[in-house]
Amino acid sequence: MTLLVVTAVAQERDAILAAAPSTTVLVAGVGPATVAAATSAALAEKQYDLVLCAGIGGGFGPLDLGDIAVASACVFADLGVRIEEGFTPLPDIGFGVNRYEVAPRLAVELADLTGGHLGAILTVATVTGTAAAADELQDRIPDAVAEGMEGAGVAAAATHHGVAFAEIRAVSNVVGPRDRDAWDIDTALTALGRAVATVAATRMGS
């Protein structure tokens, strides 16, 4: 089993390599477009069995700081049309895909391995920073457990290349009003490294 782990930033890569030194980690940049391009380029150069988007991110209740979220689906949460009456996802107006389902057995396996909370992990181009925006997302996507900026981009690239994908997020903050003093990035990075190391030890040995 060959595994490619994709992160947004070097701090995430470093935390993963500290826990799992032999893991192949790509720092692909921040945001869905950048990470999709970098992931696609990597998959064009070498064949992998699984692409894992891994990083820290915001958690929806009841997740707490340091908890692990495991994607049952990677969802482009803000890809669509917004008018006065509300938000309409892109597929509902007949264009494209905004939800990439992780293979169910794989998602459950990763949740079991990491002790993670299984649900949709949202990919946004703009970080959610208000209570109203957080409530709107949870109302619209009730199975959401976490938010990041890369997962659906990785999923889109992997789908294009016919490669299995998954996403793991360690919670560094609560999705909602932006309060940097309440974040715990160090705890989240430690949890992320531990979770990915567990996955790598199991999947790379299979």
ZIGIGI-V260063 format. One line per field, one symbol per residue. burial: b if it has 24 or more other C-alpha atoms within 12 Angstrom, else e. A space follows every 50 residues. Layout:
BEGIN
burial->???
END
This chain:
BEGIN
burial->ebbbbbbbbebbbbbbbebbeebbbbbbbbbbbbbbbbbbebbeeeebeb bbbbbbbbbbbebbbbbbbbbbbbbbbbbbeeeeeeeebeeeeeeebbbb bbeeebbbbbbebbbbbbbbbbbbbebbeeeeebeebbeebebbbbbbbb bbbbbbbbbebebbbbbbbbbbbbbbeeeeeebbbebbbbbbbbbbbbbb eebeee
END
